[in-house]
């Protein structure tokens, strides 16, 4: 096929294969910078964008501010001309690919704050040209790519899937993980059209070990929500188990380690904790009114339990098991945990009493529980 007859999709796929595509990364934080390094390592030239002048200056001098990215890598790729950083968003017309890796924090009301995504989309819109691929990697609620980004970008007069390409590929970064990194963690990719997915897969393939294609951007967005909800629910569950173990004088770490010996039906988490800023399903799916109406209330409560977990128990070193919870231990647990332990009461009183005692609650349900913290066989 002659070059003049090639479609924009064909041209970009060819550029991915011969590594001539210029990769743009918007947001050089713990998601964007490792991704930039992987593209540079794969042989692409990378142009990073960040609004922070100190960050850009440090990267230009070969200094990394991200734990998982050695300064030696930044310095080497900068010296070789494979990586450069800038604060000038007007240069967004230069890259063939623009990957948006900006923060999506939660507001005080736990609603998703997509202002950074909208700002990045507007900047891309001002510079959008024919033949570019735009990929959103930021964690967000289902529908963001199609409902927020697409109308803005098509407002330029260009048509998605023909003139430019739009995809969603959720970040899966686990900072500090010695085993799983940006390169070897499977990457989910969903496009607005089949052509969008094809182009995005071709671009990521040289830099990422394994790609997982899904049918749409909504499917890819929901993958991330499911992953975060799964983690949030399980962290909330283990935090509540820690509270129960604490009341019964049992070492929760012993329980977790023993449960982990079951070869099926159980996945071991590292234990009671509250790690990172999760994007709960409660916040994300609240944007989908129809789906929100069908969601089990338990999923909504789980997000709250994780975010408001018992700080005293979360901070306890492995192996410590105090005889009883402190006077305010029950009062510090999440609202969801309080309801479960108190059989319908909204909150624990500040001083522990019969209503806060899981042993008494179990007894009221007909269970036989020893105060010595060793469960007895039921009749």
HELIX and SHEET records of a PDB file:
HELIX    1   1 UNK A    3  UNK A    5  5                                   3    
HELIX    2   2 UNK A    8  UNK A   17  1                                  10    
HELIX    3   3 UNK A   32  UNK A   41  1                                  10    
HELIX    4   4 UNK A   53  UNK A   60  1                                   8    
HELIX    5   5 UNK A   71  UNK A   79  1                                   9    
HELIX    6   6 UNK A   89  UNK A   93  5                                   5    
HELIX    7   7 UNK A  115  UNK A  127  1                                  13    
HELIX    8   8 UNK A  144  UNK A  149  3                                   6    
HELIX    9   9 UNK A  150  UNK A  154  1                                   5    
HELIX   10  10 UNK A  194  UNK A  205  1                                  12    
HELIX   11  11 UNK A  217  UNK A  248  1                                  32    
HELIX   12  12 UNK A  252  UNK A  259  1                                   8    
HELIX   13  13 UNK A  281  UNK A  285  1                                   5    
HELIX   14  14 UNK A  289  UNK A  294  1                                   6    
HELIX   15  15 UNK A  297  UNK A  307  1                                  11    
HELIX   16  16 UNK A  311  UNK A  314  1                                   4    
HELIX   17  17 UNK A  330  UNK A  332  5                                   3    
HELIX   18  18 UNK A  335  UNK A  342  1                                   8    
HELIX   19  19 UNK A  354  UNK A  356  5                                   3    
HELIX   20  20 UNK A  358  UNK A  364  1                                   7    
SHEET    1   A 8 UNK A  83  UNK A  86  0                                        
SHEET    2   A 8 UNK A  45  UNK A  49  1                                        
SHEET    3   A 8 UNK A  22  UNK A  26  1                                        
SHEET    4   A 8 UNK A  97  UNK A 100  1                                        
SHEET    5   A 8 UNK A 133  UNK A 136  1                                        
SHEET    6   A 8 UNK A 165  UNK A 168  1                                        
SHEET    7   A 8 UNK A 187  UNK A 191 -1                                        
SHEET    8   A 8 UNK A 211  UNK A 214  1                                        
END                                                                             
